[in-house]
Amino acid sequence: MHRFATQQSLTWRRYPDTMNTEKKLLTEEEILAAPEDEYMSPDQLAFFRARLTAERDGLLNSARSTTEHLQDNSNMADPADRATQEEDHALELRVRDRERKLLHKIDEAIARIDNGSYGWCEESGEPIGIKRLMARPTATFSLEAQERHEIRRKQQGD
Protein backbone atom coordinates (compact mmCIF):
# COMPACT_ATOMS: atom_id res chain seq x y z
CA MET A 1 0.00 0.00 0.00
CA HIS A 2 2.89 2.37 0.65
CA ARG A 3 3.76 2.29 -3.03
CA PHE A 4 0.17 3.31 -3.87
CA ALA A 5 0.39 6.30 -1.57
CA THR A 6 3.71 7.28 -3.15
CA GLN A 7 2.38 6.90 -6.71
CA GLN A 8 -0.77 8.81 -5.81
CA SER A 9 1.16 11.63 -4.12
CA LEU A 10 3.58 11.97 -7.01
CA THR A 11 0.74 12.11 -9.50
CA TRP A 12 -1.20 14.65 -7.47
CA ARG A 13 1.86 16.89 -6.99
CA ARG A 14 2.92 16.53 -10.60
CA TYR A 15 -0.54 17.22 -12.00
CA PRO A 16 -2.42 19.23 -9.35
CA ASP A 17 -4.88 20.86 -11.77
CA THR A 18 -7.29 18.08 -12.73
CA MET A 19 -10.27 20.40 -12.99
CA ASN A 20 -9.08 22.16 -16.16
CA THR A 21 -12.25 22.29 -18.24
CA GLU A 22 -11.42 25.20 -20.53
CA LYS A 23 -9.05 23.25 -22.77
CA LYS A 24 -10.26 20.99 -25.55
CA LEU A 25 -10.57 17.40 -24.37
CA LEU A 26 -8.15 14.85 -25.71
CA THR A 27 -9.42 12.20 -28.10
CA GLU A 28 -9.12 8.46 -27.44
CA GLU A 29 -6.37 8.28 -30.05
CA GLU A 30 -4.40 11.07 -28.37
CA ILE A 31 -4.69 9.42 -24.98
CA LEU A 32 -3.64 6.03 -26.33
CA ALA A 33 -0.66 7.63 -28.10
CA ALA A 34 0.48 9.59 -25.02
CA PRO A 35 3.83 8.64 -23.46
CA GLU A 36 3.81 6.66 -20.21
CA ASP A 37 5.17 9.60 -18.22
CA GLU A 38 1.91 11.47 -18.92
CA TYR A 39 -0.20 8.77 -17.26
CA MET A 40 -3.13 10.41 -15.45
CA SER A 41 -2.12 13.91 -16.45
CA PRO A 42 -4.71 16.68 -15.99
CA ASP A 43 -5.76 16.32 -19.64
CA GLN A 44 -6.26 12.57 -19.28
CA LEU A 45 -8.18 13.04 -16.03
CA ALA A 46 -10.38 15.65 -17.72
CA PHE A 47 -11.07 13.16 -20.53
CA PHE A 48 -12.12 10.43 -18.10
CA ARG A 49 -14.17 12.87 -15.99
CA ALA A 50 -16.06 13.93 -19.13
CA ARG A 51 -16.58 10.30 -20.16
CA LEU A 52 -17.84 9.32 -16.70
CA THR A 53 -20.06 12.39 -16.46
CA ALA A 54 -21.60 11.71 -19.89
CA GLU A 55 -22.28 8.09 -18.93
CA ARG A 56 -23.79 9.22 -15.63
CA ASP A 57 -26.04 11.77 -17.40
CA GLY A 58 -27.19 9.10 -19.87
CA LEU A 59 -28.07 6.72 -17.05
CA LEU A 60 -29.99 9.42 -15.19
CA ASN A 61 -31.96 10.32 -18.35
CA SER A 62 -32.74 6.66 -18.87
CA ALA A 63 -33.96 6.35 -15.29
CA ARG A 64 -36.24 9.36 -15.75
CA SER A 65 -37.76 7.91 -18.92
CA THR A 66 -38.31 4.58 -17.16
CA THR A 67 -40.07 6.33 -14.30
CA GLU A 68 -42.31 8.14 -16.75
CA HIS A 69 -42.99 4.92 -18.64
CA LEU A 70 -43.87 3.01 -15.48
CA GLN A 71 -46.18 5.80 -14.33
CA ASP A 72 -48.01 5.60 -17.65
CA ASN A 73 -50.07 2.73 -16.33
CA SER A 74 -52.69 2.11 -18.96
CA ASN A 75 -55.32 -0.38 -17.88
CA MET A 76 -55.41 -3.34 -20.18
CA ALA A 77 -58.51 -5.44 -20.30
CA ASP A 78 -56.85 -8.54 -21.66
CA PRO A 79 -55.08 -10.52 -18.89
CA ALA A 80 -52.37 -11.68 -21.34
CA ASP A 81 -51.60 -8.10 -22.34
CA ARG A 82 -51.51 -7.06 -18.69
CA ALA A 83 -49.14 -9.94 -17.86
CA THR A 84 -46.86 -8.98 -20.74
CA GLN A 85 -46.81 -5.37 -19.55
CA GLU A 86 -45.99 -6.44 -15.99
CA GLU A 87 -43.16 -8.64 -17.27
CA ASP A 88 -41.80 -5.72 -19.32
CA HIS A 89 -41.94 -3.48 -16.25
CA ALA A 90 -40.13 -6.10 -14.14
CA LEU A 91 -37.39 -6.34 -16.77
CA GLU A 92 -37.04 -2.55 -16.90
CA LEU A 93 -36.74 -2.42 -13.12
CA ARG A 94 -33.98 -5.07 -13.13
CA VAL A 95 -32.08 -3.09 -15.77
CA ARG A 96 -32.50 0.12 -13.77
CA ASP A 97 -31.22 -1.62 -10.63
CA ARG A 98 -28.04 -2.60 -12.49
CA GLU A 99 -27.75 0.97 -13.74
CA ARG A 100 -28.22 2.28 -10.19
CA LYS A 101 -25.22 0.20 -9.10
CA LEU A 102 -23.23 1.53 -12.06
CA LEU A 103 -24.16 5.11 -11.07
CA HIS A 104 -22.64 4.45 -7.66
CA LYS A 105 -19.42 3.17 -9.28
CA ILE A 106 -19.31 6.23 -11.55
CA ASP A 107 -19.67 8.55 -8.55
CA GLU A 108 -16.84 6.68 -6.81
CA ALA A 109 -14.65 6.98 -9.92
CA ILE A 110 -15.26 10.74 -10.10
CA ALA A 111 -14.36 10.98 -6.39
CA ARG A 112 -11.10 9.12 -7.16
CA ILE A 113 -10.36 11.69 -9.88
CA ASP A 114 -10.94 14.40 -7.29
CA ASN A 115 -8.64 12.81 -4.70
CA GLY A 116 -5.88 11.85 -7.15
CA SER A 117 -6.20 8.07 -6.93
CA TYR A 118 -8.00 7.49 -10.25
CA GLY A 119 -6.13 5.19 -12.61
CA TRP A 120 -4.11 3.48 -9.88
CA CYS A 121 -4.84 -0.09 -8.72
CA GLU A 122 -6.34 -0.22 -5.23
CA GLU A 123 -4.49 -3.46 -4.51
CA SER A 124 -1.01 -2.97 -5.97
CA GLY A 125 -0.71 0.76 -6.53
CA GLU A 126 0.34 0.09 -10.12
CA PRO A 127 -1.25 1.89 -13.08
CA ILE A 128 -4.53 0.29 -14.16
CA GLY A 129 -3.72 1.18 -17.76
CA ILE A 130 -5.30 3.47 -20.32
CA LYS A 131 -6.75 0.66 -22.45
CA ARG A 132 -8.47 -0.91 -19.44
CA LEU A 133 -9.84 2.45 -18.30
CA MET A 134 -11.12 3.12 -21.82
CA ALA A 135 -13.00 -0.17 -21.73
CA ARG A 136 -14.13 0.19 -18.10
CA PRO A 137 -13.72 3.72 -16.75
CA THR A 138 -14.90 2.63 -13.29
CA ALA A 139 -12.13 0.02 -12.90
CA THR A 140 -10.37 0.01 -9.54
CA PHE A 141 -7.96 -2.88 -10.16
CA SER A 142 -5.33 -3.56 -12.78
CA LEU A 143 -6.12 -6.52 -15.02
CA GLU A 144 -3.83 -8.84 -13.03
CA ALA A 145 -5.26 -7.72 -9.67
CA GLN A 146 -8.82 -8.11 -11.02
CA GLU A 147 -8.04 -11.68 -12.08
CA ARG A 148 -6.67 -12.46 -8.60
CA HIS A 149 -9.72 -10.82 -7.02
CA GLU A 150 -12.11 -12.92 -9.15
CA ILE A 151 -10.23 -16.15 -8.34
CA ARG A 152 -10.49 -15.36 -4.61
CA ARG A 153 -14.23 -14.66 -4.97
CA LYS A 154 -14.77 -17.98 -6.76
CA GLN A 155 -12.80 -19.82 -4.07
CA GLN A 156 -14.89 -18.17 -1.35
CA GLY A 157 -18.09 -19.09 -3.15
CA ASP A 158 -19.40 -15.57 -3.78
C-alpha positions as CSV (number, residue, x, y, z in Angstrom):
1,M,0.0,0.0,0.0
2,H,2.9,2.4,0.7
3,R,3.8,2.3,-3.0
4,F,0.2,3.3,-3.9
5,A,0.4,6.3,-1.6
6,T,3.7,7.3,-3.2
7,Q,2.4,6.9,-6.7
8,Q,-0.8,8.8,-5.8
9,S,1.2,11.6,-4.1
10,L,3.6,12.0,-7.0
11,T,0.7,12.1,-9.5
12,W,-1.2,14.6,-7.5
13,R,1.9,16.9,-7.0
14,R,2.9,16.5,-10.6
15,Y,-0.5,17.2,-12.0
16,P,-2.4,19.2,-9.4
17,D,-4.9,20.9,-11.8
18,T,-7.3,18.1,-12.7
19,M,-10.3,20.4,-13.0
20,N,-9.1,22.2,-16.2
21,T,-12.2,22.3,-18.2
22,E,-11.4,25.2,-20.5
23,K,-9.1,23.2,-22.8
24,K,-10.3,21.0,-25.6
25,L,-10.6,17.4,-24.4
26,L,-8.2,14.9,-25.7
27,T,-9.4,12.2,-28.1
28,E,-9.1,8.5,-27.4
29,E,-6.4,8.3,-30.1
30,E,-4.4,11.1,-28.4
31,I,-4.7,9.4,-25.0
32,L,-3.6,6.0,-26.3
33,A,-0.7,7.6,-28.1
34,A,0.5,9.6,-25.0
35,P,3.8,8.6,-23.5
36,E,3.8,6.7,-20.2
37,D,5.2,9.6,-18.2
38,E,1.9,11.5,-18.9
39,Y,-0.2,8.8,-17.3
40,M,-3.1,10.4,-15.4
41,S,-2.1,13.9,-16.4
42,P,-4.7,16.7,-16.0
43,D,-5.8,16.3,-19.6
44,Q,-6.3,12.6,-19.3
45,L,-8.2,13.0,-16.0
46,A,-10.4,15.7,-17.7
47,F,-11.1,13.2,-20.5
48,F,-12.1,10.4,-18.1
49,R,-14.2,12.9,-16.0
50,A,-16.1,13.9,-19.1
51,R,-16.6,10.3,-20.2
52,L,-17.8,9.3,-16.7
53,T,-20.1,12.4,-16.5
54,A,-21.6,11.7,-19.9
55,E,-22.3,8.1,-18.9
56,R,-23.8,9.2,-15.6
57,D,-26.0,11.8,-17.4
58,G,-27.2,9.1,-19.9
59,L,-28.1,6.7,-17.0
60,L,-30.0,9.4,-15.2
61,N,-32.0,10.3,-18.3
62,S,-32.7,6.7,-18.9
63,A,-34.0,6.3,-15.3
64,R,-36.2,9.4,-15.8
65,S,-37.8,7.9,-18.9
66,T,-38.3,4.6,-17.2
67,T,-40.1,6.3,-14.3
68,E,-42.3,8.1,-16.8
69,H,-43.0,4.9,-18.6
70,L,-43.9,3.0,-15.5
71,Q,-46.2,5.8,-14.3
72,D,-48.0,5.6,-17.6
73,N,-50.1,2.7,-16.3
74,S,-52.7,2.1,-19.0
75,N,-55.3,-0.4,-17.9
76,M,-55.4,-3.3,-20.2
77,A,-58.5,-5.4,-20.3
78,D,-56.8,-8.5,-21.7
79,P,-55.1,-10.5,-18.9
80,A,-52.4,-11.7,-21.3
81,D,-51.6,-8.1,-22.3
82,R,-51.5,-7.1,-18.7
83,A,-49.1,-9.9,-17.9
84,T,-46.9,-9.0,-20.7
85,Q,-46.8,-5.4,-19.6
86,E,-46.0,-6.4,-16.0
87,E,-43.2,-8.6,-17.3
88,D,-41.8,-5.7,-19.3
89,H,-41.9,-3.5,-16.2
90,A,-40.1,-6.1,-14.1
91,L,-37.4,-6.3,-16.8
92,E,-37.0,-2.6,-16.9
93,L,-36.7,-2.4,-13.1
94,R,-34.0,-5.1,-13.1
95,V,-32.1,-3.1,-15.8
96,R,-32.5,0.1,-13.8
97,D,-31.2,-1.6,-10.6
98,R,-28.0,-2.6,-12.5
99,E,-27.7,1.0,-13.7
100,R,-28.2,2.3,-10.2
101,K,-25.2,0.2,-9.1
102,L,-23.2,1.5,-12.1
103,L,-24.2,5.1,-11.1
104,H,-22.6,4.4,-7.7
105,K,-19.4,3.2,-9.3
106,I,-19.3,6.2,-11.6
107,D,-19.7,8.6,-8.5
108,E,-16.8,6.7,-6.8
109,A,-14.6,7.0,-9.9
110,I,-15.3,10.7,-10.1
111,A,-14.4,11.0,-6.4
112,R,-11.1,9.1,-7.2
113,I,-10.4,11.7,-9.9
114,D,-10.9,14.4,-7.3
115,N,-8.6,12.8,-4.7
116,G,-5.9,11.9,-7.2
117,S,-6.2,8.1,-6.9
118,Y,-8.0,7.5,-10.3
119,G,-6.1,5.2,-12.6
120,W,-4.1,3.5,-9.9
121,C,-4.8,-0.1,-8.7
122,E,-6.3,-0.2,-5.2
123,E,-4.5,-3.5,-4.5
124,S,-1.0,-3.0,-6.0
125,G,-0.7,0.8,-6.5
126,E,0.3,0.1,-10.1
127,P,-1.2,1.9,-13.1
128,I,-4.5,0.3,-14.2
129,G,-3.7,1.2,-17.8
130,I,-5.3,3.5,-20.3
131,K,-6.7,0.7,-22.5
132,R,-8.5,-0.9,-19.4
133,L,-9.8,2.4,-18.3
134,M,-11.1,3.1,-21.8
135,A,-13.0,-0.2,-21.7
136,R,-14.1,0.2,-18.1
137,P,-13.7,3.7,-16.7
138,T,-14.9,2.6,-13.3
139,A,-12.1,0.0,-12.9
140,T,-10.4,0.0,-9.5
141,F,-8.0,-2.9,-10.2
142,S,-5.3,-3.6,-12.8
143,L,-6.1,-6.5,-15.0
144,E,-3.8,-8.8,-13.0
145,A,-5.3,-7.7,-9.7
146,Q,-8.8,-8.1,-11.0
147,E,-8.0,-11.7,-12.1
148,R,-6.7,-12.5,-8.6
149,H,-9.7,-10.8,-7.0
150,E,-12.1,-12.9,-9.1
151,I,-10.2,-16.1,-8.3
152,R,-10.5,-15.4,-4.6
153,R,-14.2,-14.7,-5.0
154,K,-14.8,-18.0,-6.8
155,Q,-12.8,-19.8,-4.1
156,Q,-14.9,-18.2,-1.4
157,G,-18.1,-19.1,-3.2
158,D,-19.4,-15.6,-3.8
